[in-house]
Amino acid sequence: MYSKTTQTKKTPKDKKECSKCKRTRLIKFFSTPKGRICSECKAKARMVKKQSSKGYLTKKLDDKWSREVKEKANFKCEICGKTETLNSHHVFSRSNRKVRHDLENGVCLCAKHHLFDISLSAHKAPIEFLEKMKEIRGEKWYERLRQKAKLC
């Protein structure tokens, strides 16, 4: 048979002062070279570090670029004029850092013309799509964008 011979008693935690926020608290503390910090201060520091990371900033810039491309097109597909399910498409790939966030490189498209239409989709028929964009925006626009992307 199992018998409990020793019982663990819960001892009250000591109150400690956080070296960052200077509040005395009963919560879990983390030791750092500068002293003890509370879990709230540690979470805030982690969030600041996350927000200053390259990936976080790139995502924010991508979202802003996408919103501005749609605004520039008055929230309409540049091919058919639809206003539902709009996407922002890069003429030259996002991997090309020189024009990734350039508004001239963005086209506002409905989901059909971005992904699904077999005859005039930016992804399924890229050559036909590019020819249509040259008709709409002009040959000079494409050459200017191509120079920026340095794909001559």
N, C-alpha and C positions, 0 to 999 in steps of 0.2 A: 504494500500500500504506500501511496505517496502521502507524506505529511508535510505540512508547512512548519518548519522549525524556526525559520527566520523570516520575518516580514519586513519588507522595505517600507520605510516611512517617507512620506513626501515632506521634504524640508522646504520651508519657504525660501524663495529665491531672494537674494540680496538685490536691493535697488542699486543700479549703477548709472553713472552719468555718461552720456554720449559725448565724445570729444568734438563732434561736428555741431549738433544742434543744441548741446548743453542741457538737454532735458534729462531728468532722473526717471528711469523707467524700470519695469520688471521684465521686459521682453528679452529675447535672445540677443546677445552681443557678439560681434566679430572682432578679433584682435587684428590690428593693423600696425605698421611701424609708427604711425602717429597717435596711437591710442586705441580705445575701443569705440566702435560705432554701432548704432542700433540698426535693426533690420530695415527700417524705413529709409535711413540715410544710405544704406548699402543699395537698396532698390533704386533710389534716385540716382546714385552714381552709375549704376548699371544702365539706366535709361539714357543718361547723358552720353555715356560711351557708345551706346547703340545708335543714338541719333547722330553722332558725329562720324559714324563709320561710312565708308565709301559706298557700300551697297544701299544703305538707308538714304543717303543723299541722292544717289543715282535714281532710285525709285521715286523720290519726291520730284526730281527734275523731269522724269519721264511722265509723271502724272500731270505736271504743269504744262509740258509740251503738248500732251494729248488734248488737254482742255483748250489750249490756245489755238490748236489746229482746227478744232470744231467751231470755236468762236469765229475764227477767220472765215470759215465757210458758212457762217450764219446757221449753224446746226442743221445743215442739209447735206445729203450725199452729193458729191461734186459730179456724179455721172447721171443719176436719175432724179435727184431732188427729194428723196424720201427723208423723213425726219425721225424715224424710229430706228432703234438698234444701230447707232452710229459707232464706228471704229475709226481710229486714227492709224493711217498706214504710212510707213517709211518708203519712199521711192528707192533710196539707197539704204541698204541694211542698217539696223541699229548697231551692228558691230563696227561700222565705219564711224569712229569717234568724231571725226571732223565735221560731220553733218548730222550726227545723232539728234541733237536738240535744235537744229536749224528749222524754222517754220516753213521755209521754202521746200524742205525735204518731206513735209507732211501733206497728206491728202485725207480729207474726211470722206469716208465711204460707209454705206449701209452694209450690213452683214452679208447680203447677197453679193455685192460687188467686191467685198473684201475677201470672202472665203468660198462662197458656194456656187456662184454662176460659172458654168463651164466655159461659156463663150467670152466673158469679159470679167474675169476675176483677177484681182491683183496677185493672188497666189497660184491659181490654177492655170491662168493664161497670162503670164507676166509680159510677154512681148506685145500682145494685143492691147493689154491694159496700158502699157507705156506709150504706145502709138496714140491711143485715145487721149491720154493726158497731154501729149505733145499738141494734139489738135485743140484741146481746151485751153491750155496755158501758154502754148506757143513754143516754137523751137528755141528761142532765145532763153526762155526759162530753163529748159533742159540743159542747154550748153553751160549756162551760168552755174547751175547746180552741179553739173559734172566737173567743172573747173574747181569748185569748192571741195568736192569729194576727191579730187586729183585722181580720176580714173581715165585720163586721156589715153 
